[in-house]
Amino acid sequence: VPDPQYGLYAWPCAVVLAQYVWAHRRSLPGRRVLEIGAGVSLPGVVAARCGAQVTLSDSEELPRCLQSCRRSCVLNRLPHVPVLGLTWGRVSPELLSLAPVDIILGSDVFFDPKDFEDILTTIYFLLEKNPHVQFWTTYQVRSADWSIEALLCKWNLKNTHVPLHSFGADKECLASSSLPGRHTIEMMIISLAQSDGT
């Protein structure tokens, strides 16, 4: 654990999402996976070790996080995994030229409400390019006032709740933290809504 701040710390959400990736490891070989806001890249590294073709990304404005992604790859004998600077809400050449993906991973990206729409704008762009894609995401419940429901509706997205017990992540050793505060972890899968509004 290099640093207990944001993208330089393996937060409990990353551990839970990595557990979900591991639970689905048999479906991953050959699948194209993009991790956004990767930081230390635990879920993406697990996906790569399970045979997925992984691309890691974090904000182009956070060089230390991008370096952390690269370091995680080297430490896990994955030196050829690409690491891209993708900033949420920004249409960049890197985003426009991104190869097709099958799965997007994001652990604890819904951390600061000011970023929620930028995240979903980027996810919507990727889902429009790849309509079959699912965004697997875990988040920590930090406030009952924080919600993405209206933004999901605005961007024609739907979410499916995934109970932690369904993939063995409801154990204290996975979904807890020694850090102070509330650490309830939730998981959902976000995809494009159907034209009938579902």
Salt bridges, closest charged atoms under 4 A:
ASP3 OD2 - ARG64 NH2 3.15
GLU60 OE2 - ARG90 NH1 2.50
GLU61 OE2 - ARG90 NH2 2.48
ASP102 OD1 - ARG32 NH2 3.01
ASP102 OD1 - HIS132 NE2 3.06
ASP108 OD2 - ARG142 NH2 2.81
ASP112 OD2 - LYS114 NZ 3.89
ASP115 OD1 - LYS114 NZ 3.31
GLU117 OE2 - LYS154 NZ 2.54
GLU186 OE1 - HIS161 ND1 3.55
